[in-house]
Amino acid sequence: MKVLICEDDEMILKMVEFKMTREGYNVTVARNGKEAAAIVQDSEFDLIITDVLMPYMTGLELINLIREKLKKTTPIIVLSKIGLEDTVLKAFKMGADDYVVKPFSPSELSIRAKRLLNK
């Protein structure tokens, strides 16, 4: 299973990358929205995990690109420090499949990922 992790916070990126790799996933990382956009246009993934606030392109803009322009149905988990109801609802309306507020447990993220991948 191929997973793309889009996260500009290096500590969180490494933590999620380590956990997902240990779980047996083939992990690709993007450190900003522009990098993530280029990767999703050229590659297929089984799951995308993205932060909301990233340089060059936000996670919400990335979701819009994936769902509206590329017409991909890849499951998307949003990670964010922003737990505001408006942001959460906007992410779901745009096509996110799950939303996890930071700080979070890597084990919880792993369980949420497995649940989406087993649908």
C-alpha positions in Angstrom: 0.0 0.0 0.0 1.3 3.4 -1.0 0.9 6.4 1.3 1.7 10.0 0.7 2.4 12.2 3.8 2.1 16.0 3.2 3.5 17.8 6.3 5.7 20.8 6.7 6.5 20.2 10.4 9.6 18.0 10.2 9.0 16.3 13.7 5.5 15.3 12.8 6.5 14.2 9.3 9.2 12.0 10.7 6.9 10.5 13.4 4.2 9.7 10.9 6.6 8.4 8.3 8.3 6.1 10.9 4.9 4.8 12.1 3.5 4.1 8.7 6.8 2.5 7.4 6.8 0.3 10.5 3.2 -0.7 9.7 4.4 -1.9 6.3 3.3 1.0 4.0 5.4 2.3 1.1 5.7 6.0 2.2 6.4 9.0 0.0 6.7 12.4 1.7 6.0 16.0 0.6 7.2 18.9 2.8 4.9 21.6 1.3 1.8 21.9 -0.8 3.5 22.6 -4.0 5.6 19.4 -3.7 2.5 17.4 -2.7 0.6 18.7 -5.8 3.3 17.7 -8.2 3.5 14.2 -6.6 -0.2 13.5 -6.7 -0.4 14.5 -10.3 2.3 12.0 -11.3 1.6 9.1 -8.9 -1.2 7.0 -7.5 -1.6 6.4 -3.8 -3.8 4.2 -1.6 -4.0 6.9 1.1 -3.0 10.6 1.5 -2.3 12.2 4.8 -2.1 16.0 4.7 -1.6 18.9 7.0 -4.0 21.9 6.5 -1.5 24.7 6.9 1.5 24.2 4.6 3.6 26.6 2.5 2.7 27.3 -1.2 -0.6 25.4 -1.1 -2.8 24.5 1.9 -4.1 21.0 2.6 -7.6 22.2 1.6 -6.3 23.4 -1.7 -4.6 20.0 -2.2 -7.9 18.2 -1.4 -9.6 20.4 -4.0 -6.9 19.6 -6.6 -7.2 15.8 -5.9 -11.1 15.7 -5.9 -12.1 18.4 -8.4 -9.3 18.7 -10.9 -7.7 15.2 -10.8 -11.0 13.4 -10.0 -9.2 11.0 -7.7 -11.1 9.1 -5.0 -8.0 8.3 -2.9 -8.9 8.3 0.8 -7.6 11.5 2.6 -6.8 12.0 6.2 -6.4 15.6 7.3 -4.0 16.5 10.2 -4.3 19.9 11.8 -3.8 22.0 14.8 -7.0 23.8 13.8 -9.9 22.0 15.4 -12.4 24.7 14.6 -15.7 23.3 13.5 -15.7 25.5 10.3 -12.4 24.1 9.2 -13.3 20.5 10.0 -16.6 20.8 8.1 -15.0 22.5 5.2 -12.4 19.7 4.9 -15.2 17.1 4.9 -17.3 19.0 2.4 -14.3 19.2 0.1 -13.8 15.4 0.2 -11.6 14.6 3.2 -12.4 11.1 4.7 -11.1 11.8 8.2 -9.8 14.6 10.3 -7.3 14.3 13.1 -6.5 17.2 15.5 -2.9 17.7 16.5 -1.4 16.6 18.8 -2.4 13.0 18.1 -1.3 9.5 18.8 0.6 7.8 15.9 -1.2 4.6 16.9 -4.6 6.3 16.5 -3.6 7.6 13.1 -2.5 4.1 12.1 -5.9 2.6 13.1 -7.8 5.3 11.2 -5.6 4.7 8.1 -6.3 0.9 8.3 -10.0 1.5 8.6 -10.0 3.7 5.4 -7.8 1.2 3.5 -10.0 -1.7 4.4 -13.2 -0.2 3.1 
